[in-house]
C-alpha cells in the first residue's frame, strides 16, 4: 500500500531542495528558504498521496494512516497559504530597519487581504444562522469551502489554458524556424527591459549617494542612512563591473531624508531596483545562450556530412581523447534528430492526454456512463498496486503541471518572477502560496474524474462529503416535517371526512384512502430526505471500522453538498420518483369515484365535517418524525 508513497516522498523532498537552490537568489534568508520548501513539500505530498488513497479505497484497507497524512498536508498548506506566507512576504518586502517595524508594516499591508477574507467568513456565518442549520463546528468547514471554491473556480481556467498551451508550445518549439523567431523576439524584448532596469538601478544608486552626502553626521536620521550606505557598498563589491550610467534625479528624489518612513522607502526602492536588474540580466543571458545554441544546432544539421556527423559548438572547444569523437557524434544525433522528433511525439501524447482530461471533465455530472479514460485504466488494473498508483499519478501530475504552468505564466507578467538563481524572497513566497493554494483543489478535481465502482469513495472525498451529512440531514428532517403535514391534512379534509353514518364500507374506503395518500405524499415530497439518509447510512457503514483514522466530521464542504444535492435530484428525475401533487389528488379522487358508492352518498359525506382530522394529523407527525430521524449515523 505504501510502496509508491514511500518511494515518492524522499524523491519529492530532494526535488524541492534542488529546485529551491536552483531558483533562489543569493540574498534569500534561511527562514524563507525553509518556509517555501515546507510549503512546496506539503503541496506535492498531497499530489503523491492521491494514488495511495485510491489504492486503499479499492482494496478496502485500513485508512488511518491515509487520514493522518491528509490532515497534516491539507492543514499545513491551508495555514501557510492564508496566514503564514502573506505575513512573511510583507515582512520581506518592507524596507524598515527593525523587526518590529517590519512586522507592523507587513500587518498593515495584509490588512486589506485579511479583512476581505474575514468579510467572506462573516457573510457565511450569517448565511448559516439564517438557514437555521446545526452549524456547530461549521466555521472550519466554511473556511475550507471558501478556500476550495476559490481554487476550483480559478483552477478550472488555469487548467484549461495549460491543457491547450503546453502541447501547442512543445510542437511549435520542435520547429526550428518558429523557435528561432520566438527566441529572437524574446532577446530583443528582454534587451529593452534590461536597459530600463539598468537605468532604474543607476537612478536608485545616485539618489542614495546624493542623500547620504547632503545629510550631516549629527542628523537624527544618520544611523538609518548608514545602513543604506553599507548596503550600497556591498552591492558594488559584489559586482565591481557595474557602473551607474545615466543616473538622473527627479523632482521628488531629494525628499527621502524627511523622516524615518521615507528612509525605509529609499532602502526598499534600492533593494528592488537591484533585484529587478539582476533578474532581467539573467533572463537576457538565458535567452541569448538558447538562441545561439539553436543556431549551432541548425548549422551542424546542415553541415553534418562535412563534419563527419560530429557536433561543433561555438561555446566550447572540441572534445579530445578516445571517446571525444563518440560524444560529438552522439550530441549531434540527439540535438539535430532525436530531440526534434521526440518533441513532436511528446506534443502528440500530451495533446491526447489533454483531450482525455477535457472529456472526463465534461462528463463529471452525468451518471451511468463512465467516459473517463483514467477511470477505465485504473479499474482495468485494479488488482495491481503499482500499476494503479502509477496510472493515477501520471494524469494527476500532468494536471498539476498545466495548472502551475498557467499560474506562473500569468503571474510572471504581473506579480512575480521565477529566474534561475535570481528569484527574490518576495517572489518565492508568492509562488509557494499559489502552489499550496491549488494543490488540494487539483487533487479533488482529479478524484471526481475517476469512478472506483459503486459508492466507493476515497478518504479525501469522505472528509468532504460526510461532514455535510449531519447538518443536511437535520435540515431535511425539519423540511420534511413542515412540508408533509399540511398536504396530508388537506387530503384528509377533502377525501377522508366519513362518519359513522356511512357504515363499515365507507370506513374501509377512508382507511384505504389514508394509506394511499400518505404513501404517495411520502414518495412525492421526501425522496431527497430518503436519499440523503441512505447516503449517510452507506457512508457510516463503510467508515464503521475506520472511525479512528477519519478526521473530525465537523468539517464541512459547501460545494460537495451542492454537488450531492444536484446528483440526488437528477437520480430522482431519472427514476421518475417525483410526482405532482395535483396528479396524486386526481388519482385519489378517481379511486373514490370508482368505488361502489352512489353519488348521493359521496356528496353527503363531503358535506360533513372531518371528525378524524386531528387524530390523522397527529399520526402523520409521528410517522414523519420517525422517517426524518432515521439512521443518520
KEVEX-618117 format. One record per residue (C-alpha): x, y, z. Coordinates in nm, 4 decimals. Example, Ala and Ser with C-alpha at 12.3 -4.5 7.8 and 13.67 -1.06 7.14 Angstrom:
<rs>
R        c1        c2        c3
R    1.2300   -0.4500    0.7800
R    1.3670   -0.1060    0.7140
</rs>
This chain:
<rs>
R        c1        c2        c3
R    0.0000    0.0000    0.0000
R    0.2772    0.2442    0.0902
R    0.5349    0.1356   -0.1697
R    0.4685    0.4180   -0.4158
R    0.4235    0.6801   -0.1433
R    0.7386    0.5849    0.0474
R    0.9426    0.5898   -0.2735
R    0.7967    0.9197   -0.3936
R    0.8270    1.1045   -0.0642
R    1.2106    1.1229   -0.0450
R    1.2263    1.1909   -0.4184
R    0.9845    1.4786   -0.3688
R    1.1929    1.6181   -0.0857
R    1.5083    1.6017   -0.2961
R    1.3341    1.7658   -0.5910
R    1.2070    2.0504   -0.3700
R    1.5545    2.1194   -0.2288
R    1.7168    2.1074   -0.5712
R    1.4537    2.3367   -0.7255
R    1.4839    2.5892   -0.4448
R    1.8620    2.6046   -0.4704
R    1.8371    2.6425   -0.8456
R    1.5928    2.9357   -0.8385
R    1.6625    3.1112   -0.5070
R    1.8658    3.4297   -0.5185
R    2.1814    3.4830   -0.3124
R    2.0076    3.7094   -0.0587
R    1.7227    3.4729    0.0347
R    1.7328    3.4169    0.4154
R    1.7163    3.0726    0.5685
R    1.3706    3.1084    0.7221
R    1.2281    3.1987    0.3807
R    1.4075    2.9020    0.2261
R    1.2631    2.6705    0.4920
R    0.9097    2.8156    0.4652
R    0.8987    2.7893    0.0877
R    1.0487    2.4406    0.0947
R    0.7985    2.3168    0.3524
R    0.5063    2.4669    0.1577
R    0.6187    2.3053   -0.1654
R    0.6797    1.9734    0.0076
R    0.3327    1.9693    0.1691
R    0.1693    2.0625   -0.1602
R    0.3471    1.7890   -0.3540
R    0.2834    1.5376   -0.0759
R   -0.0880    1.5884   -0.1395
R   -0.0312    1.5016   -0.5042
R    0.1596    1.1799   -0.4316
R   -0.0877    1.0799   -0.1589
R   -0.3800    1.0584   -0.4029
R   -0.2631    0.7316   -0.5704
R   -0.2185    0.5664   -0.2302
R   -0.5649    0.6840   -0.1279
R   -0.7138    0.5370   -0.4467
R   -0.5441    0.2011   -0.3876
R   -0.6584    0.1733   -0.0257
R   -1.0140    0.2518   -0.1380
R   -1.0046   -0.0246   -0.3997
R   -0.8805   -0.2922   -0.1574
R   -1.0789   -0.1610    0.1410
R   -0.7678   -0.1494    0.3600
R   -0.7304    0.0333    0.6889
R   -0.7101    0.4081    0.6129
R   -0.5968    0.5570    0.9413
R   -0.2531    0.6369    0.8031
R   -0.4006    0.7956    0.4910
R   -0.6308    1.0118    0.7029
R   -0.3392    1.1340    0.9140
R   -0.1292    1.2335    0.6142
R   -0.4281    1.4009    0.4500
R   -0.4906    1.6114    0.7592
R   -0.1241    1.7020    0.8011
R   -0.0728    1.8010    0.4368
R   -0.4025    1.9814    0.3913
R   -0.3995    2.1918    0.7069
R   -0.0311    2.2723    0.6665
R   -0.0902    2.4154    0.3199
R   -0.4071    2.5897    0.4390
R   -0.2297    2.7686    0.7243
R    0.0706    2.8572    0.5099
R   -0.1178    2.9992    0.2154
R   -0.3715    3.2057    0.4120
R   -0.1771    3.3196    0.7184
R    0.1947    3.2457    0.7462
R    0.3227    3.3158    0.3952
R    0.1424    3.6518    0.3472
R    0.2839    3.7745    0.6776
R    0.6420    3.6721    0.5921
R    0.6038    3.8096    0.2408
R    0.5043    4.1529    0.3714
R    0.7902    4.1376    0.6208
R    1.0448    4.0648    0.3464
R    0.9093    4.3376    0.1210
R    0.9196    4.6050    0.3917
R    1.2133    4.8435    0.3994
R    1.2001    4.9271    0.7712
R    1.5069    4.8977    0.9898
R    1.3805    4.6896    1.2871
R    1.1955    4.3622    1.3164
R    0.9040    4.5227    1.4995
R    0.8583    4.7918    1.2372
R    0.8782    4.5441    0.9515
R    0.6135    4.3255    1.1159
R    0.3897    4.6266    1.1662
R    0.4275    4.7237    0.8013
R    0.3505    4.3673    0.6926
R    0.0339    4.3561    0.9007
R   -0.0808    4.6893    0.7627
R   -0.0215    4.5755    0.4037
R   -0.2076    4.2493    0.4605
R   -0.4928    4.4170    0.6449
R   -0.6998    4.4540    0.3293
R   -0.6431    4.0859    0.2489
R   -0.7447    3.9694    0.5954
R   -1.0483    4.1998    0.6005
R   -1.1637    4.0586    0.2673
R   -1.1311    3.7014    0.3901
R   -1.2998    3.7944    0.7188
R   -1.5890    3.9602    0.5361
R   -1.6494    3.6455    0.3348
R   -1.6390    3.4367    0.6516
R   -1.8748    3.6719    0.8334
R   -2.1202    3.6589    0.5445
R   -2.1055    3.2790    0.5550
R   -2.1791    3.2756    0.9281
R   -2.4811    3.5000    0.8758
R   -2.5973    3.2686    0.5986
R   -2.5658    2.9652    0.8272
R   -2.7621    3.1399    1.1009
R   -3.0369    3.2434    0.8588
R   -3.0629    2.8850    0.7342
R   -3.1040    2.7716    1.0979
R   -2.8613    2.4898    1.0455
R   -2.6754    2.2878    1.3035
R   -2.3500    2.4690    1.2276
R   -2.1551    2.3836    1.5406
R   -1.8015    2.3342    1.4142
R   -1.9008    2.4738    1.0760
R   -1.6602    2.7666    1.0932
R   -1.3684    2.5437    0.9973
R   -1.5786    2.3909    0.7222
R   -1.6721    2.7358    0.5968
R   -1.3042    2.8270    0.5727
R   -1.2410    2.5058    0.3773
R   -1.5327    2.5789    0.1456
R   -1.4119    2.9321    0.0691
R   -1.0562    2.8159    0.0051
R   -1.1546    2.5193   -0.2108
R   -1.4154    2.7167   -0.4047
R   -1.1535    2.9760   -0.4936
R   -0.9154    2.7016   -0.6032
R   -1.1740    2.5124   -0.8076
R   -1.3161    2.8144   -0.9893
R   -0.9862    2.9795   -1.0796
R   -0.8099    2.6445   -1.1193
R   -1.0551    2.5424   -1.3923
R   -0.9478    2.8365   -1.6085
R   -0.5787    2.7799   -1.5371
R   -0.6088    2.4089   -1.6153
R   -0.7907    2.4744   -1.9415
R   -0.5236    2.7183   -2.0595
R   -0.2404    2.4812   -1.9694
R   -0.4041    2.1793   -2.1359
R   -0.4085    2.3700   -2.4616
R   -0.0901    2.5751   -2.4370
R    0.1635    2.3127   -2.3262
R    0.1211    2.0661   -2.6176
R    0.0971    2.3558   -2.8627
R    0.4159    2.5244   -2.7373
R    0.6105    2.1954   -2.7431
R    0.5002    2.1338   -3.1009
R    0.5968    2.4855   -3.2072
R    0.9388    2.4633   -3.0415
R    1.0095    2.1425   -3.2320
R    1.0051    2.3529   -3.5471
R    1.3451    2.5259   -3.5626
R    1.2295    2.8174   -3.7765
R    0.9407    2.9054   -3.5460
R    1.1509    2.8578   -3.2352
R    1.4250    3.0799   -3.3746
R    1.1786    3.3599   -3.4467
R    1.0351    3.3329   -3.0951
R    1.3807    3.3484   -2.9364
R    1.4797    3.6466   -3.1497
R    1.1716    3.8325   -3.0317
R    1.2382    3.7402   -2.6680
R    1.6003    3.8539   -2.6851
R    1.5022    4.1909   -2.8312
R    1.2243    4.2380   -2.5763
R    1.4455    4.1416   -2.2839
R    1.7209    4.3761   -2.4042
R    1.4813    4.6697   -2.3727
R    1.3750    4.5580   -2.0232
R    1.7376    4.5157   -1.9174
R    1.8234    4.8641   -2.0351
R    1.5310    5.0111   -1.8392
R    1.6264    4.8114   -1.5295
R    1.9858    4.9328   -1.5567
R    1.8569    5.2896   -1.5727
R    1.6376    5.2433   -1.2660
R    1.9195    5.0831   -1.0688
R    2.1551    5.3668   -1.1627
R    1.8956    5.6230   -1.0528
R    1.8483    5.4475   -0.7188
R    2.2258    5.4450   -0.6570
R    2.2640    5.8133   -0.7448
R    1.9696    5.9113   -0.5210
R    2.1156    5.7163   -0.2275
R    2.4597    5.8715   -0.2749
R    2.3276    6.2278   -0.3014
R    2.1016    6.1819    0.0022
R    2.3941    6.0485    0.2042
R    2.6230    6.3369    0.1009
R    2.3802    6.6104    0.1999
R    2.2961    6.4558    0.5400
R    2.5136    6.5694    0.8302
R    2.6638    6.3298    1.0821
R    2.4511    6.4784    1.3616
R    2.1270    6.4272    1.1766
R    1.8812    6.2034    1.3718
R    1.8278    6.0001    1.0552
R    2.2009    5.9412    1.0018
R    2.2029    5.5890    1.1596
R    1.9420    5.4784    0.9057
R    2.1388    5.6353    0.6229
R    2.4471    5.4443    0.7368
R    2.2529    5.1192    0.6936
R    2.1656    5.2192    0.3377
R    2.5288    5.3176    0.2688
R    2.6572    4.9815    0.3866
R    2.4014    4.8034    0.1664
R    2.5105    5.0150   -0.1303
R    2.8809    4.9413   -0.0735
R    2.8059    4.5687   -0.0550
R    2.6200    4.5837   -0.3872
R    2.9133    4.7474   -0.5572
R    3.1607    4.4967   -0.4074
R    2.9552    4.2013   -0.5332
R    2.9626    4.3360   -0.8891
R    3.2628    4.5645   -0.9418
R    3.1984    4.5753   -1.3157
R    2.8707    4.7553   -1.2707
R    2.8960    5.1267   -1.3375
R    2.5973    5.3532   -1.2783
R    2.5250    5.5308   -1.6038
R    2.2652    5.7867   -1.6913
R    2.1508    5.8343   -1.3344
R    1.9328    6.1389   -1.3050
R    1.7303    6.2988   -1.0297
R    1.3607    6.3750   -1.0409
R    1.1586    6.6449   -0.8674
R    1.0867    6.4406   -0.5541
R    1.4065    6.2374   -0.5367
R    1.5612    6.4613   -0.2688
R    1.2757    6.4205   -0.0185
R    1.3873    6.0874    0.1269
R    1.5581    6.2479    0.4266
R    1.2331    6.3872    0.5657
R    1.1543    6.1172    0.8220
R    1.2148    5.7569    0.9166
R    0.9422    5.6253    0.6900
R    1.0926    5.7944    0.3839
R    1.4298    5.6382    0.4637
R    1.2611    5.2956    0.4716
R    1.1100    5.3727    0.1306
R    1.4552    5.4613   -0.0069
R    1.6007    5.1356    0.1225
R    1.3157    4.9313   -0.0258
R    1.3472    5.1079   -0.3609
R    1.7223    5.0431   -0.3779
R    1.6787    4.6738   -0.2987
R    1.4005    4.6223   -0.5525
R    1.5944    4.8056   -0.8251
R    1.8895    4.5754   -0.7673
R    1.6758    4.2591   -0.7755
R    1.4998    4.3671   -1.0940
R    1.8261    4.4481   -1.2718
R    1.9925    4.1156   -1.1939
R    1.6740    3.9255   -1.2790
R    1.6476    4.0814   -1.6253
R    2.0188    4.0324   -1.6774
R    1.9874    3.6601   -1.6007
R    1.6847    3.6177   -1.8278
R    1.8572    3.8068   -2.1090
R    2.1651    3.5847   -2.0901
R    1.9453    3.2720   -2.0818
R    1.7614    3.3701   -2.3994
R    2.0835    3.4698   -2.5763
R    2.2517    3.1374   -2.4964
R    1.9414    2.9438   -2.6047
R    1.9296    3.1345   -2.9337
R    2.2991    3.0717   -3.0008
R    2.2639    2.7004   -2.9226
R    1.9713    2.6742   -3.1623
R    2.1785    2.8476   -3.4297
R    2.4587    2.5969   -3.3698
R    2.2125    2.3100   -3.3990
R    2.0802    2.4334   -3.7324
R    2.4337    2.4813   -3.8692
R    2.5504    2.1379   -3.7530
R    2.2490    1.9710   -3.9131
R    2.3134    2.1466   -4.2446
R    2.6871    2.0600   -4.2358
R    2.6609    1.7120   -4.0832
R    2.8198    1.5417   -4.3842
R    3.1067    1.7879   -4.3958
R    3.1887    1.7469   -4.0249
R    3.1582    1.3692   -4.0307
R    2.8453    1.3711   -3.8128
R    3.0229    1.5475   -3.5274
R    2.8726    1.8318   -3.3302
R    3.0792    2.1518   -3.3359
R    2.9914    2.4071   -3.0672
R    3.0728    2.7779   -3.0753
R    3.0756    2.7920   -2.6910
R    3.3438    2.5361   -2.6120
R    3.6431    2.3741   -2.7753
R    3.6158    2.0358   -2.9428
R    3.6375    1.7199   -2.7323
R    3.9598    1.5213   -2.7269
R    4.0511    1.1690   -2.6259
R    3.9289    0.8284   -2.7317
R    3.5637    0.8934   -2.6506
R    3.5611    1.2546   -2.7709
R    3.4547    1.1663   -3.1245
R    3.1841    0.9317   -2.9944
R    3.0376    1.2010   -2.7676
R    3.0408    1.4575   -3.0509
R    2.8509    1.2185   -3.2786
R    2.6042    1.1328   -3.0017
R    2.5411    1.5002   -2.9316
R    2.4722    1.5719   -3.2989
R    2.2267    1.2832   -3.3269
R    2.0480    1.3982   -3.0116
R    2.0337    1.7708   -3.0826
R    1.9711    1.7570   -3.4565
R    1.7497    1.4498   -3.4989
R    1.6174    1.2785   -3.1865
R    1.5185    1.5799   -2.9770
R    1.3142    1.7293   -3.2590
R    1.1217    1.4088   -3.3285
R    1.0728    1.3261   -2.9614
R    0.9398    1.6776   -2.9060
R    0.6707    1.6242   -3.1672
R    0.5872    1.2811   -3.0261
R    0.5603    1.4266   -2.6757
R    0.3335    1.7040   -2.8031
R    0.1010    1.4462   -2.9599
R    0.0903    1.2358   -2.6430
R    0.0213    1.5358   -2.4217
R   -0.2432    1.6561   -2.6653
R   -0.4210    1.3198   -2.6391
R   -0.3982    1.3356   -2.2607
R   -0.5401    1.6887   -2.2657
R   -0.8314    1.5687   -2.4785
R   -0.8949    1.2801   -2.2355
R   -0.8956    1.5185   -1.9384
R   -1.1344    1.7580   -2.1121
R   -1.3693    1.4690   -2.1975
R   -1.3624    1.3464   -1.8387
R   -1.4247    1.6986   -1.7076
R   -1.7201    1.7454   -1.9431
R   -1.8876    1.4226   -1.8254
R   -1.8487    1.4550   -1.4486
R   -2.2170    1.5149   -1.3671
R   -2.3933    1.2538   -1.5886
R   -2.4091    0.9163   -1.4177
R   -2.4407    0.5664   -1.5543
R   -2.1798    0.6140   -1.8293
R   -1.8108    0.6343   -1.7445
R   -1.6299    0.8201   -2.0243
R   -1.3154    0.8913   -1.8236
R   -1.0157    0.7178   -1.9785
R   -0.8279    0.7328   -1.6483
R   -1.1154    0.5691   -1.4630
R   -1.1249    0.2872   -1.7173
R   -0.7484    0.2329   -1.6967
R   -0.7447    0.2317   -1.3163
R   -1.0318   -0.0174   -1.2979
R   -0.8649   -0.2410   -1.5571
R   -0.5525   -0.2810   -1.3397
R   -0.7245   -0.2513   -1.0022
R   -0.5659   -0.5719   -0.8726
R   -0.2068   -0.4494   -0.9185
R   -0.0933   -0.1925   -0.6643
R    0.1971   -0.0339   -0.8509
R    0.0108   -0.0054   -1.1803
R   -0.2921    0.1521   -1.0123
R   -0.0835    0.4185   -0.8421
R    0.1277    0.4946   -1.1494
R   -0.1848    0.5150   -1.3677
R   -0.3358    0.7636   -1.1233
R   -0.0175    0.9640   -1.0685
R    0.0689    1.0416   -1.4330
R   -0.2533    1.2269   -1.5311
R   -0.2731    1.3947   -1.1904
R    0.0815    1.5244   -1.2256
R    0.0041    1.6471   -1.5752
R   -0.2987    1.8385   -1.4441
R   -0.0756    1.9989   -1.1802
R    0.1847    2.0944   -1.4400
R   -0.0801    2.2519   -1.6627
R   -0.2313    2.4494   -1.3759
R    0.1013    2.5716   -1.2392
R    0.2298    2.6497   -1.5889
R   -0.0637    2.8838   -1.6445
R   -0.0230    3.0271   -1.2964
R    0.3443    3.1085   -1.3487
R    0.2806    3.2369   -1.6991
R    0.0185    3.4853   -1.5823
R    0.1925    3.5724   -1.2562
R    0.5267    3.6470   -1.4195
R    0.3558    3.9079   -1.6330
R    0.2188    4.0975   -1.3322
R    0.3226    3.9844   -0.9859
R    0.6441    3.7867   -0.9531
R    0.9314    3.6245   -1.1362
R    1.0937    3.2835   -1.1417
R    1.4511    3.3260   -1.2603
R    1.7354    3.0767   -1.2047
R    1.9497    3.1883   -0.9088
R    1.7969    3.5369   -0.9080
R    1.4454    3.4864   -0.7657
R    1.3826    3.7170   -0.4706
R    1.2299    3.6212   -0.1367
R    0.9040    3.8012   -0.2165
R    0.8627    3.6144   -0.5462
R    0.9438    3.2772   -0.3876
R    0.6896    3.3339   -0.1107
R    0.4184    3.4404   -0.3530
R    0.4851    3.1396   -0.5749
R    0.4758    2.8955   -0.2820
R    0.1480    3.0495   -0.1672
R   -0.0062    2.9878   -0.5096
R    0.1274    2.6323   -0.5251
R   -0.0130    2.5498   -0.1809
R   -0.3469    2.7134   -0.2607
R   -0.4158    2.4990   -0.5679
R   -0.2838    2.1567   -0.4626
R   -0.5985    2.0334   -0.2758
R   -0.8495    2.1541   -0.5398
R   -0.6483    1.9915   -0.8180
R   -0.6428    1.6621   -0.6263
R   -1.0145    1.6732   -0.5571
R   -1.0862    1.7605   -0.9189
R   -0.8917    1.4549   -1.0331
R   -1.0748    1.2279   -0.7879
R   -1.4015    1.3421   -0.9437
R   -1.2759    1.2252   -1.2840
R   -1.2482    0.8614   -1.1779
R   -1.5072    0.6120   -1.0611
R   -1.3998    0.3220   -0.8432
R   -1.7249    0.1311   -0.8749
R   -2.0416    0.1503   -0.6690
R   -2.0392    0.4117   -0.3968
R   -1.6715    0.3709   -0.3102
R   -1.5052    0.6973   -0.2105
R   -1.1530    0.7851   -0.1136
R   -1.0751    0.9161    0.2327
R   -1.0213    1.2657    0.0884
R   -1.3715    1.2635   -0.0635
R   -1.5268    1.1245    0.2559
R   -1.3715    1.4029    0.4607
R   -1.5575    1.6476    0.2402
R   -1.8835    1.4545    0.1861
R   -1.9541    1.3124    0.5311
R   -1.9009    1.6419    0.7097
R   -2.2100    1.7867    0.5406
R   -2.4333    1.4877    0.6165
R   -2.5259    1.5775    0.9736
R   -2.6433    1.9353    0.9139
R   -2.8029    1.8381    0.5824
R   -2.9958    1.5521    0.7406
R   -3.1111    1.7818    1.0183
R   -3.2292    2.0344    0.7631
R   -3.4065    1.7609    0.5671
R   -3.5821    1.6470    0.8842
R   -3.7183    1.9918    0.9607
R   -3.8208    2.0439    0.5990
R   -3.9902    1.7064    0.5836
R   -4.1954    1.7635    0.8966
R   -4.3097    2.1084    0.7904
R   -4.3888    2.0292    0.4287
R   -4.5704    1.6979    0.4704
R   -4.8167    1.7813    0.7453
R   -5.0089    2.0454    0.5518
R   -5.0763    1.8498    0.2295
R   -5.1801    1.5433    0.4273
R   -5.4195    1.7499    0.6327
R   -5.5747    1.8888    0.3151
R   -5.6185    1.5397    0.1753
R   -5.7820    1.4309    0.4982
R   -6.0207    1.7270    0.4938
R   -6.1229    1.6666    0.1331
R   -6.1362    1.2908    0.0991
R   -6.1412    1.1426    0.4496
R   -6.4425    1.3085    0.6203
R   -6.6549    0.9985    0.6635
R   -6.8652    0.9453    0.9745
R   -7.0335    0.6536    1.1385
R   -7.3464    0.7098    0.9201
R   -7.1621    0.5833    0.6087
R   -7.1171    0.2401    0.7694
R   -6.8276   -0.0013    0.7653
R   -6.7910    0.0226    0.3911
R   -6.7111    0.3938    0.3874
R   -6.4802    0.3471    0.6879
R   -6.2736    0.0948    0.4924
R   -6.2575    0.3357    0.1980
R   -6.1337    0.6090    0.4333
R   -5.8578    0.3919    0.5723
R   -5.7544    0.2793    0.2258
R   -5.7510    0.6378    0.1053
R   -5.5438    0.7470    0.4059
R   -5.2798    0.4834    0.3397
R   -5.2653    0.5587   -0.0330
R   -5.2429    0.9343    0.0184
R   -4.9749    0.9033    0.2868
R   -4.7676    0.6691    0.0767
R   -4.7804    0.8855   -0.2349
R   -4.7104    1.2044   -0.0468
R   -4.4026    1.0425    0.1060
R   -4.2835    0.9450   -0.2420
R   -4.3591    1.2921   -0.3718
R   -4.2003    1.5085   -0.1035
R   -3.9399    1.3051    0.0793
R   -3.7149    1.1490   -0.1886
R   -3.4298    1.3850   -0.1122
R   -3.4561    1.3076    0.2586
R   -3.4510    0.9339    0.1965
R   -3.1644    0.9733   -0.0497
R   -2.9571    1.1681    0.1981
R   -3.0355    0.9222    0.4753
R   -2.9403    0.6284    0.2562
R   -2.6192    0.8009    0.1579
R   -2.5372    0.8755    0.5188
R   -2.6158    0.5196    0.6192
R   -2.3959    0.3696    0.3481
R   -2.1095    0.6055    0.4290
R   -2.1315    0.5298    0.8006
R   -2.1347    0.1587    0.7183
R   -1.8167    0.1997    0.5129
R   -1.6465    0.4035    0.7832
R   -1.7549    0.1856    1.0783
R   -1.4155    0.0216    1.1024
R   -1.2116    0.3304    1.0290
R   -1.3532    0.5919    1.2661
R   -1.0218    0.6342    1.4424
R   -0.8427    0.7452    1.1278
R   -1.1006    0.9785    0.9735
R   -1.0638    1.3474    1.0617
R   -1.3385    1.5236    1.2564
R   -1.6825    1.5079    1.0945
R   -1.7396    1.8668    1.1919
R   -1.5517    1.9887    0.8860
R   -1.7901    2.0994    0.6131
R   -1.7665    2.1380    0.2383
R   -2.0380    2.3517    0.0855
R   -1.9546    2.2780   -0.2743
R   -1.9629    1.8997   -0.2137
R   -2.3100    1.9317   -0.0604
R   -2.4309    2.1219   -0.3662
R   -2.2947    1.8543   -0.5961
R   -2.4588    1.5773   -0.3902
R   -2.7903    1.7619   -0.3987
R   -2.7830    1.8029   -0.7776
R   -2.6890    1.4382   -0.8207
R   -2.9769    1.3290   -0.5945
R   -3.2263    1.5425   -0.7866
R   -3.1015    1.4032   -1.1179
R   -3.1335    1.0444   -0.9930
R   -3.4849    1.1073   -0.8675
R   -3.5894    1.2558   -1.2003
R   -3.4348    0.9620   -1.3846
R   -3.6198    0.7125   -1.1645
R   -3.9471    0.9106   -1.2027
R   -3.9837    0.9387   -0.8271
R   -4.1237    1.2923   -0.8418
R   -4.4994    1.3070   -0.8960
R   -4.7002    1.6318   -0.9000
R   -4.9317    1.6755   -0.6034
R   -5.2200    1.7562   -0.8330
R   -5.1796    1.4216   -1.0064
R   -5.1849    1.2407   -0.6714
R   -5.5065    1.4075   -0.5701
R   -5.6692    1.3308   -0.9051
R   -5.5769    0.9639   -0.8694
R   -5.7188    0.9558   -0.5170
R   -6.0406    1.1149   -0.6430
R   -6.0681    0.8605   -0.9218
R   -6.0233    0.5768   -0.6749
R   -6.3070    0.7205   -0.4647
R   -6.5437    0.7639   -0.7598
R   -6.4665    0.4157   -0.8886
R   -6.5932    0.2612   -0.5655
R   -6.9378    0.1087   -0.5297
R   -7.0806    0.4141   -0.3512
R   -7.3530    0.6189   -0.5150
R   -7.3127    0.9852   -0.5981
R   -7.5635    1.0832   -0.3306
R   -7.3576    0.9134   -0.0616
R   -7.0377    1.0778   -0.1853
R   -7.1836    1.4303   -0.1815
R   -7.3459    1.3712    0.1569
R   -7.0138    1.2553    0.3009
R   -6.8209    1.5530    0.1560
R   -7.0595    1.7983    0.3245
R   -6.9975    1.6529    0.6720
R   -6.7069    1.7790    0.8932
R   -6.3815    1.5814    0.9214
R   -6.4177    1.4138    1.2570
R   -6.0855    1.2290    1.2328
R   -5.8740    1.5195    1.1078
R   -5.6945    1.5913    1.4334
R   -5.6090    1.2291    1.5018
R   -5.4839    1.1774    1.1485
R   -5.2546    1.4805    1.1672
R   -5.1066    1.3623    1.4933
R   -5.0369    1.0199    1.3486
R   -4.8817    1.1820    1.0407
R   -4.6474    1.3928    1.2517
R   -4.5329    1.0872    1.4413
R   -4.4693    0.8975    1.1195
R   -4.2775    1.1851    0.9664
R   -4.0612    1.2158    1.2778
R   -3.9706    0.8506    1.2524
R   -3.8820    0.8822    0.8842
R   -3.6834    1.2058    0.9194
R   -3.4924    1.0852    1.2231
R   -3.3819    0.7646    1.0586
R   -3.0273    0.6262    1.0697
R   -2.8182    0.9362    1.0100
R   -2.5125    0.7937    1.1795
</rs>
